[in-house]
Amino acid sequence: MNAPLSDGQTFKMQPSDPRLAEYLKEYPPQVFSERLYQSIELMERHSVEMAIDLARRLNLVDHLSQWRSVDDLCSRLSFQPSFKFALHWILERLVEIECVEARIDGNTRCYHLRCTLRKPDLESLRAAALQIDPANAATLDLLDHAASLYPVVANGEQSGDRNLLGPQGVPLWLNYFHNDNLTYSVNNWVGAALAVERVSTQHTIRILEIGAGPGSASEILLRVFDERGLLPRVERYLVTEPNAFFLRRNVMHISRDLLFSLSEARSALASDGWLVIGECLRPYFNQPIYPELMFQILESFTNVQTDPEVRPNPGFLTAEQWRCAFTRAGFQRVEVAPDIDRIREIYPHFFTGAICGQNVVSDK
């Protein structure tokens, strides 16, 4: 499928690499479908077009005729210091499409405009995404709402948390975190598959779910348990956080102190128990990805403790960073599934994964 753009160009939709099927053969074929891949590609391109639109609306173009760092731009445009992460994301998206070039001056990454930014064509891409899957409207609506807030958040006129988690934003989040929205629910399927694999040999299963939000992951987990005939073995299933404002607490990738939170989770496990996290993964370090657009103006997403190995920057982590975090928190038999290291080599927009580690208690 191709999506015509207003400047006469065409965004060509390429079929997924057939090698992916081999890496993902353990998952239901309806999950990692061609529909999912095409949806992700449209979301990625849509977020790039949004970056172009935001660069114009934030007046970045007028200041990029010379080399500028993110700090320099924030100072010149009187942006809030907390907006630096979002500004960096916008600039890196423009580097991807070669409208902006980047270089390192000392230890500072600087940016310079290479060409005139064309007018973005969000309507054509939205129409193409909805043609692929009408359920993509949930993600598109949330992306659009978040992007509309960038200028007022950058200038300190409004709070991203108050708007995105307020009366207008909460329904959008609930639509997004729904299993009908495949670009999101694919994480639930991967997490459930890994959880079932890890506990399938146990005669008695007790589950503690942290950060359940509206319950979409719980729904998929119970479905997979049922399909595998494991429901009778579930002695207890404790679900936490049954409220609409779930992004404020109990979600690992926005935990203020990730290593502390992982250690606390390990302390809640029985001996030889497993922690399994279904997460959006960043394929490569510093790679901008479309889900960040709707999260990175939330204070809870960016106001975190950084760590050079585990979390050098706020936001989503790579598979390597998750492995390191689990290991440093005391987990053993740490694994990331599916095989992200191989998948990203043939498909760099694969953002889905699950991380697990076991609480192995020594007899000594």
Secondary structure by P-SEA (a helix, b strand, c coil): cccccccccccccccccccccccccccccccccaaaaaaaaaaaaaaaaaaaaaaaaacccccccccccaaaaaaaacccccaaaaaaaaaaaaaaaccbbbbbcccbbbbbbccccccccaaaaaaaaaaacccaaaaaaaaaaaaaaaaaaaaccccccccccccccaaaaaaaacccccccaaaaaaaaaaaaaacccccbbbbbbccccccaaaaaaaaaaaaacccccccbbbbccccccccccccccccccaaaaaaaaaaaccccbbbbbbcccccccccccccccccccccccccbbbbcccccccccccaaaaaaaaaaacccccccccaaaaaaaccccccccccccccccccc
